[in-house]
Amino acid sequence: MSALSGRDAYRAELTELARHDPRVLCFEADLGGRGHPFAREHPERFFNLGIAEATMIDMAAALAVAGYKPFVSTFAPFAVLRAAESVKLSMGYLGAGVVVVAPYAGVSGAWFGTTHHCLEDLAVVQSFPGITIAAPAGEREMRAVVRHAAASSGPWYVRTGRNATPASVPFEGEVPPLVNWVSTDPSEVCLVSVGETGTELALAAAGERSAAHAHLCFVDHASLTGAAVELAARYRRFAVVEEHRPTGGVASTLALLMPRCEVVGVNAGTAWTSEGGDHGEVLGRLGLDLAAVLSRLDAG
């Protein structure tokens, strides 16, 4: 059986969870299409709110307070940027147990252009205390995150891509660890991967250079605080690979949390994309590709 993309794994796992938990609700902002498995199997608990992202989050928050477990999904830029006030007040300030699953993060919606790119979401959501942030890479991590979020009582933000099916990073147990040590080679620089693109690039680079590689699935401030202790206990120099801007990304947070370590980022930079292309082409124009990761490793 072929692996599912992050957004398809989310839909499949949520549909399965809803079979056993009548509290689970699914909200979409004109993103589900006709083939959404949750809509087919649980039509009475599926709500398409159209392009009304802030309204969707506020409605979900009210239902969360009433005892339901709502999951909401729309493009990352619309979930985090257009609906930022609702995320801040309903999920941050009020702590409503809404789970936002945001596909098309980074520039995975490459052809759609700048309006549909989102290289700022981690910076925005990290600034709202109390929201758990996950960037799963691969089907198994996404399914585990969805189950974990459904079992929790607090708010979540889960970022994923579009149609990519990255290899899952193995882990033991039901929940990905704060730090998943993919490799612990005695290299001078330890790669730290975040999200689908960051993990694929780090896996490729670590294989070519026999570098240490630590993978992070949970990237909110509280999770990174715990991860920083474990990272700093093993290495002193880190290169964080993430499909995000440098400001407010995981590298900048880890640098603050590990002041005695050297932390640099391999990221999407500060440029605005002005041309279309597939995901890889747009990433290349932004300077986030395998060559960039290898160059950082070679620089020591």
Secondary structure, DSSP 8 states (H G I E B T S, - for coil): -----HHHHHHHHHHHHHHH-TTEEEEESS-S-TT-HHHHH-GGGEEE--S-HHHHHHHHHHHHHTT-EEEEE--HIIIIIITHHHIIIIIIIS----EEEE-S-BTTTGGG-GGG-BS-HHHHHHTSTT-EEE---SHHHHHHHHHHHHH-SS-EEEE--SS--------SSSS--SSEEEE----SSEEEEEHHHHHHHHHHHHHHHT-EEEEESB-SHHHHHHHHHHHHTT-SEEEEE-SS-STTSHHHHHHHH-TTSEEEEES--S----S---HHHHHHHHT-SHHHHHHHHHH-
